[in-house]
Amino acid sequence: MWRNVARLSGGTAIGQALVVATTPLLTRLYGPGAFGEFGLFLAFASVAMVFVGLRYDLAIASACDEVESDRLLAVALLACAPTSLLSAACLWLMIHQNALGFAVLPAIAAPVAAVLLLATGCVMALRYWNVRAYRFSDVATASAWQGVGRAFMPLALAAAHPGWWGLLAGDAAGRVLGAARLGRGAVARVGALSAGSVAGAARRHWRYPAMVLPSSLLDAIAVAVPLPLISTIFGVAAAGQFALVQRVAALPASLVAASFADVIHAEGSRQREAGCLTLRALAFESAKKLGLVGAVVYLPVLLLAPTVFPLLFGRDWRDAGVVAAILVPFLWLTLLVSPLSRLVLVSGRTELKPLADLVCLALPVSALLAARKLDFTDAMVAFGIASVAAYLFYLAVIWFAVGHPRPAGGR
């Protein structure tokens, strides 16, 4: 299992290392305002990405056999087009109504979002299809190519002075590069399915759009909504500072957490169906390794970020270094909780996840709103404390779920 984590992390590490290595150049070519506008777009996209596949993409990783995973892949791909258009319409409405400060984005961002979300939804479904088949090398290679696009496309476009569009083009290129490798063999297998078998798979796994989707949306909103709130309360430049922290300080969490989550999900589902899994043992072993990785990664951030950020990224980014240090306990818990939350799905206790996600949304947002009259860094202290409390509650929910799993047939 841990070899698979290392294999999957390797490709992601290459891609993320390229992103981090080029960020000091990007912060000198794109100012806090551009990063703030780009962060607003990504905040919306990160929530919509959860919606486009109706969470049938997650069901692929838990499929009982390859044929069922093929059917669920078809369901997820078919869902992407209408949901992408609906999401783009929501973004246009938010821009038009200036909801959460989205009026700083041009109206053309909505059709761009439709195309980006359609591509991303397909890539996410194909990723889980490969994870289900234990093709971790293909997933790792795709992740490396995605990092190439995200790292170098904004640099290539900077001379044209595109503003936040340059950052967006890099992200879009990153999301689609390597997708061809993930889709090898998928077209033929999906094309051989009957419409009735695909519809049957959608009905059998109704819990994913009915129960897992609302929970996942809450989870995604909890991660995404702080940046629009910061933009609304403290201005788009402050949002840019927060966006840089998300891009750099949160990268280790996204790198390790995503790899651990996929492997834990695949391994947990396979062992559970074989009747040889003790979920608490898997959770405890995973938590120990994740906790150690978090300590190694984030202790230097705590000690060095306020000094190093202005040197690396420029004097305009001093506040980002302070914010990164403030949020270290929260970032460490994110690294721990995000992969382990997949075990709630494996345990069959899907009804517990919305409760945990709601707490993770309500507490940090309430703290930000309560601190709106403070200066930006003081507000980040309040936000960090509330986030730590919320994620400790999430850990308790995970521990209960893995200790009281439902029988495999009860899911």
C-alpha positions as CSV (number, residue, x, y, z in Angstrom):
1,M,0.0,0.0,0.0
2,W,2.7,2.5,0.9
3,R,4.6,1.6,-2.3
4,N,1.5,2.7,-4.2
5,V,1.4,5.9,-2.2
6,A,5.0,6.6,-3.0
7,R,4.4,5.8,-6.7
8,L,1.4,8.0,-6.9
9,S,3.1,10.8,-4.9
10,G,6.1,10.7,-7.2
11,G,4.4,12.0,-10.3
12,T,2.4,14.6,-8.3
13,A,5.6,15.7,-6.6
14,I,7.3,16.4,-9.9
15,G,4.4,18.5,-11.1
16,Q,4.0,20.4,-7.8
17,A,7.8,21.0,-7.6
18,L,7.6,22.7,-10.9
19,V,4.7,24.9,-9.7
20,V,6.6,25.9,-6.6
21,A,9.8,26.5,-8.4
22,T,8.2,28.9,-10.9
23,T,6.0,30.7,-8.3
24,P,8.7,33.2,-7.3
25,L,8.8,34.3,-10.9
26,L,5.0,34.5,-11.2
27,T,4.7,36.7,-8.1
28,R,7.0,39.2,-9.8
29,L,5.0,39.1,-13.0
30,Y,1.5,38.9,-11.6
31,G,0.6,41.1,-8.6
32,P,-1.6,40.4,-5.5
33,G,-4.6,41.7,-7.4
34,A,-4.2,39.2,-10.3
35,F,-3.7,36.4,-7.8
36,G,-6.8,37.5,-6.0
37,E,-8.9,37.5,-9.1
38,F,-7.5,34.1,-10.2
39,G,-8.2,32.8,-6.7
40,L,-11.8,33.9,-6.9
41,F,-12.2,32.0,-10.2
42,L,-10.6,28.9,-8.6
43,A,-12.7,29.2,-5.5
44,F,-15.8,28.9,-7.7
45,A,-14.3,26.2,-9.9
46,S,-13.2,24.0,-7.0
47,V,-16.8,23.8,-5.8
48,A,-18.2,23.3,-9.3
49,M,-15.7,20.5,-10.0
50,V,-17.3,18.4,-7.2
51,F,-20.7,18.9,-8.8
52,V,-20.0,18.1,-12.5
53,G,-19.6,14.4,-12.0
54,L,-22.5,14.2,-9.4
55,R,-19.9,12.2,-7.3
56,Y,-20.2,9.1,-9.5
57,D,-16.5,9.6,-10.0
58,L,-16.0,8.7,-6.4
59,A,-18.2,5.7,-6.8
60,I,-15.8,4.4,-9.5
61,A,-13.1,3.8,-7.0
62,S,-15.5,1.7,-4.8
63,A,-16.9,-0.4,-7.7
64,C,-17.2,-4.1,-7.0
65,D,-15.5,-5.1,-10.3
66,E,-14.1,-3.7,-13.5
67,V,-17.4,-3.9,-15.5
68,E,-19.2,-1.9,-12.8
69,S,-16.3,0.7,-12.8
70,D,-16.7,1.0,-16.6
71,R,-20.4,1.6,-16.2
72,L,-19.9,4.2,-13.5
73,L,-17.2,5.9,-15.7
74,A,-19.9,6.3,-18.4
75,V,-22.4,7.7,-15.9
76,A,-19.8,10.3,-14.7
77,L,-18.8,11.3,-18.2
78,L,-22.4,11.7,-19.3
79,A,-23.1,13.9,-16.3
80,C,-20.3,16.3,-17.1
81,A,-21.8,18.3,-20.0
82,P,-25.1,19.4,-18.5
83,T,-23.6,20.1,-15.0
84,S,-20.8,22.1,-16.5
85,L,-23.3,24.4,-18.3
86,L,-25.4,24.8,-15.2
87,S,-22.3,25.7,-13.2
88,A,-21.3,28.3,-15.7
89,A,-24.7,29.8,-15.6
90,C,-24.4,30.1,-11.8
91,L,-21.0,31.8,-12.2
92,W,-22.5,34.3,-14.7
93,L,-25.3,35.1,-12.2
94,M,-22.8,35.6,-9.3
95,I,-20.8,38.0,-11.5
96,H,-23.9,39.8,-12.5
97,Q,-25.2,40.1,-9.0
98,N,-21.8,40.8,-7.4
99,A,-22.2,37.9,-5.0
100,L,-19.2,37.5,-2.7
101,G,-17.3,40.1,-4.8
102,F,-17.4,38.0,-8.0
103,A,-18.1,41.2,-10.0
104,V,-14.4,41.8,-10.4
105,L,-14.4,38.9,-12.9
106,P,-15.5,39.6,-16.5
107,A,-18.7,38.0,-17.8
108,I,-16.7,35.9,-20.3
109,A,-15.3,34.0,-17.3
110,A,-18.6,32.0,-17.3
111,P,-18.2,30.3,-20.7
112,V,-14.6,29.7,-20.0
113,A,-15.6,28.0,-16.8
114,A,-18.0,25.7,-18.7
115,V,-15.2,24.4,-21.0
116,L,-12.7,24.1,-18.1
117,L,-15.2,22.3,-15.9
118,L,-16.2,19.9,-18.7
119,A,-12.5,18.9,-19.2
120,T,-11.9,18.7,-15.5
121,G,-14.9,16.5,-14.8
122,C,-13.7,14.0,-17.5
123,V,-10.2,14.0,-16.1
124,M,-11.4,13.4,-12.5
125,A,-13.6,10.5,-13.7
126,L,-10.7,8.9,-15.6
127,R,-8.4,9.4,-12.7
128,Y,-10.7,7.4,-10.4
129,W,-11.2,4.8,-13.1
130,N,-7.4,4.3,-13.2
131,V,-7.1,4.3,-9.4
132,R,-9.8,1.5,-9.2
133,A,-7.6,-0.5,-11.6
134,Y,-4.4,0.2,-9.6
135,R,-2.9,2.0,-12.6
136,F,-1.1,4.4,-10.3
137,S,1.9,4.9,-12.7
138,D,-0.5,6.3,-15.3
139,V,-2.1,8.6,-12.8
140,A,1.4,9.7,-11.6
141,T,2.5,10.5,-15.1
142,A,-0.6,12.5,-15.8
143,S,-0.1,14.5,-12.6
144,A,3.5,15.3,-13.6
145,W,2.3,16.7,-17.0
146,Q,-0.4,18.7,-15.3
147,G,2.3,20.4,-13.2
148,V,4.2,21.2,-16.4
149,G,1.3,23.2,-17.8
150,R,0.5,25.0,-14.5
151,A,4.2,26.0,-14.1
152,F,5.2,27.2,-17.5
153,M,2.1,28.4,-19.4
154,P,1.7,31.5,-17.2
155,L,5.4,32.3,-17.7
156,A,5.0,32.0,-21.4
157,L,2.0,34.4,-21.4
158,A,3.3,37.0,-19.0
159,A,4.9,39.0,-21.7
160,A,1.5,39.6,-23.3
161,H,0.3,41.2,-20.0
162,P,-2.8,39.0,-19.7
163,G,-3.5,39.7,-16.0
164,W,-5.1,36.9,-14.2
165,W,-6.0,35.2,-17.5
166,G,-2.4,34.1,-17.7
167,L,-2.6,32.2,-14.4
168,L,-5.9,30.8,-15.6
169,A,-4.5,29.5,-18.9
170,G,-1.7,27.8,-16.9
171,D,-4.2,26.0,-14.7
172,A,-6.4,25.0,-17.6
173,A,-3.4,23.6,-19.5
174,G,-2.4,21.7,-16.4
175,R,-5.7,20.1,-16.0
176,V,-5.9,18.7,-19.5
177,L,-2.2,17.7,-20.1
178,G,-1.8,14.0,-19.5
179,A,-5.5,13.3,-19.7
180,A,-4.9,11.3,-22.9
181,R,-2.8,8.8,-20.9
182,L,-5.6,8.5,-18.3
183,G,-8.1,7.7,-21.0
184,R,-6.2,4.9,-22.8
185,G,-8.7,2.1,-23.4
186,A,-11.6,3.9,-21.8
187,V,-13.4,4.9,-25.0
188,A,-13.5,1.3,-26.3
189,R,-14.7,-0.1,-22.9
190,V,-17.4,2.6,-22.4
191,G,-18.5,2.3,-26.0
192,A,-19.2,-1.4,-25.6
193,L,-21.7,-0.8,-22.8
194,S,-25.4,-0.9,-23.2
195,A,-27.5,2.1,-22.2
196,G,-29.5,-0.1,-19.9
197,S,-26.5,-1.3,-18.0
198,V,-25.2,2.3,-17.6
199,A,-28.7,3.4,-16.3
200,G,-28.7,0.5,-13.9
201,A,-25.4,1.4,-12.5
202,A,-26.6,5.0,-11.9
203,R,-29.6,3.6,-10.0
204,R,-27.6,1.2,-7.9
205,H,-25.3,3.9,-6.7
206,W,-27.9,6.6,-6.1
207,R,-26.4,7.3,-2.7
208,Y,-23.5,9.1,-4.3
209,P,-25.5,11.9,-5.9
210,A,-28.2,11.9,-3.2
211,M,-25.9,11.7,-0.1
212,V,-22.2,12.0,-1.0
213,L,-22.7,14.9,-3.4
214,P,-24.3,17.3,-0.8
215,S,-21.5,16.4,1.7
216,S,-18.8,16.9,-0.9
217,L,-20.2,20.3,-1.9
218,L,-20.2,21.3,1.8
219,D,-16.6,20.2,2.0
220,A,-15.6,22.0,-1.2
221,I,-17.4,25.2,-0.1
222,A,-15.7,25.1,3.3
223,V,-12.3,25.1,1.5
224,A,-13.3,27.7,-1.2
225,V,-15.5,30.3,0.6
226,P,-12.8,31.9,2.8
227,L,-11.1,33.5,-0.2
228,P,-14.2,35.3,-1.6
229,L,-15.1,36.4,2.0
230,I,-11.6,37.8,2.4
231,S,-11.9,39.6,-0.9
232,T,-15.2,41.0,0.1
233,I,-14.1,42.1,3.6
234,F,-10.4,43.0,3.2
235,G,-10.1,43.6,-0.6
236,V,-8.8,41.6,-3.6
237,A,-5.1,42.2,-2.7
238,A,-5.6,40.5,0.7
239,A,-7.3,37.7,-1.2
240,G,-4.2,37.5,-3.3
241,Q,-2.0,37.0,-0.2
242,F,-4.3,34.2,0.9
243,A,-4.3,32.7,-2.6
244,L,-0.5,32.5,-2.5
245,V,-0.6,30.7,0.8
246,Q,-3.0,28.2,-0.7
247,R,-0.8,27.8,-3.8
248,V,2.5,27.3,-1.9
249,A,2.0,26.4,1.8
250,A,-1.0,24.2,1.1
251,L,0.8,22.3,-1.8
252,P,2.3,19.6,0.5
253,A,-1.1,18.9,1.8
254,S,-2.6,18.6,-1.6
255,L,0.3,16.5,-2.8
256,V,0.4,14.0,0.0
257,A,-3.3,14.1,0.9
258,A,-4.5,13.4,-2.7
259,S,-2.1,10.4,-3.1
260,F,-2.9,8.9,0.3
261,A,-6.6,9.5,-0.2
262,D,-6.8,7.6,-3.5
263,V,-4.7,4.7,-2.3
264,I,-6.6,4.5,1.1
265,H,-9.9,4.5,-0.8
266,A,-8.8,1.8,-3.3
267,E,-7.1,-0.4,-0.7
268,G,-9.9,0.0,1.9
269,S,-12.6,-0.9,-0.6
270,R,-10.7,-4.0,-1.8
271,Q,-9.9,-5.3,1.6
272,R,-13.4,-4.5,2.9
273,E,-15.0,-6.5,0.2
274,A,-12.6,-9.4,0.9
275,G,-13.7,-9.3,4.6
276,C,-10.2,-8.9,5.9
277,L,-10.1,-5.2,6.9
278,T,-10.0,-3.6,10.3
279,L,-10.8,0.0,9.4
280,R,-9.5,1.4,12.7
281,A,-6.1,-0.3,12.1
282,L,-5.9,1.2,8.6
283,A,-6.9,4.6,10.0
284,F,-4.4,4.5,12.8
285,E,-1.5,3.4,10.6
286,S,-2.4,6.1,8.0
287,A,-2.7,8.8,10.7
288,K,0.7,8.0,12.1
289,K,2.4,8.4,8.7
290,L,0.4,11.4,7.7
291,G,1.1,13.1,11.1
292,L,4.9,12.5,10.7
293,V,4.9,13.9,7.1
294,G,2.9,16.9,8.3
295,A,5.4,17.7,11.1
296,V,8.4,17.4,8.7
297,V,6.7,19.7,6.1
298,Y,5.1,22.3,8.3
299,L,7.5,22.9,11.1
300,P,9.9,24.8,8.8
301,V,6.9,26.8,7.5
302,L,6.0,27.8,11.0
303,L,9.6,28.9,11.7
304,L,10.7,30.4,8.4
305,A,7.7,31.6,6.4
306,P,7.5,35.2,7.7
307,T,11.2,35.7,6.7
308,V,11.4,33.6,3.6
309,F,8.2,34.6,1.8
310,P,9.3,38.3,1.1
311,L,12.7,37.1,0.0
312,L,11.3,34.5,-2.4
313,F,8.2,36.2,-3.8
314,G,9.0,39.9,-3.3
315,R,8.3,42.5,-0.7
316,D,4.6,42.8,-1.7
317,W,4.1,39.3,-0.2
318,R,5.2,39.8,3.4
319,D,1.6,39.3,4.7
320,A,1.4,35.9,2.9
321,G,4.4,34.7,5.0
322,V,2.8,35.7,8.2
323,V,-0.5,34.1,7.2
324,A,1.2,30.9,6.3
325,A,2.8,30.6,9.7
326,I,-0.5,31.4,11.5
327,L,-2.3,28.7,9.5
328,V,0.3,25.9,10.1
329,P,-1.8,24.0,12.7
330,F,-4.8,24.1,10.3
331,L,-2.7,23.0,7.3
332,W,-1.2,20.1,9.3
333,L,-4.7,18.9,10.3
334,T,-5.9,19.3,6.7
335,L,-3.1,16.9,5.6
336,L,-4.3,14.4,8.2
337,V,-8.1,14.7,7.9
338,S,-8.5,14.9,4.1
339,P,-7.3,11.4,3.2
340,L,-8.8,9.8,6.3
341,S,-12.2,11.2,5.4
342,R,-12.4,8.6,2.5
343,L,-12.7,5.9,5.2
344,V,-16.1,7.4,6.1
345,L,-17.3,6.4,2.7
346,V,-15.6,3.0,2.9
347,S,-17.2,2.3,6.3
348,G,-20.7,2.9,4.8
349,R,-21.4,5.7,7.3
350,T,-22.1,8.2,4.6
351,E,-24.7,10.0,6.7
352,L,-22.0,11.2,9.1
353,K,-20.0,13.0,6.5
354,P,-22.4,15.9,5.9
355,L,-22.4,16.7,9.6
356,A,-18.6,16.9,9.7
357,D,-18.5,19.0,6.5
358,L,-21.1,21.4,7.9
359,V,-19.1,22.0,11.0
360,C,-16.0,22.6,8.9
361,L,-17.9,25.2,6.9
362,A,-19.8,26.9,9.7
363,L,-17.0,27.4,12.3
364,P,-14.3,29.1,10.1
365,V,-16.8,31.2,8.1
366,S,-18.4,32.4,11.4
367,A,-14.9,33.3,12.7
368,L,-14.1,35.3,9.6
369,L,-17.4,37.2,9.8
370,A,-16.9,37.9,13.5
371,A,-13.4,39.2,12.8
372,R,-14.3,41.5,9.9
373,K,-13.5,44.6,11.9
374,L,-10.0,43.4,12.8
375,D,-7.0,43.8,10.5
376,F,-6.3,41.0,8.0
377,T,-3.6,39.1,10.0
378,D,-5.6,39.2,13.2
379,A,-8.6,37.9,11.3
380,M,-6.5,35.0,10.1
381,V,-5.7,34.1,13.7
382,A,-9.4,33.8,14.4
383,F,-9.9,31.8,11.2
384,G,-7.1,29.4,12.1
385,I,-8.3,28.7,15.6
386,A,-11.9,28.0,14.3
387,S,-10.5,25.8,11.5
388,V,-8.5,23.7,14.0
389,A,-11.5,23.2,16.2
390,A,-13.6,22.1,13.2
391,Y,-11.1,19.6,11.9
392,L,-10.6,18.1,15.3
393,F,-14.3,17.4,15.3
394,Y,-14.0,15.8,11.9
395,L,-11.3,13.5,13.2
396,A,-13.7,12.4,16.0
397,V,-16.3,11.6,13.4
398,I,-13.8,9.5,11.3
399,W,-12.8,7.6,14.4
400,F,-16.4,6.8,15.2
401,A,-17.2,5.7,11.6
402,V,-14.2,3.4,11.2
403,G,-15.1,1.8,14.6
404,H,-18.7,1.2,13.6
405,P,-18.8,0.3,9.9
406,R,-21.9,-1.0,8.2
407,P,-21.8,-4.5,6.6
408,A,-20.6,-4.3,3.0
409,G,-24.1,-5.2,1.7
410,G,-25.6,-2.4,3.7
411,R,-24.0,0.4,1.7
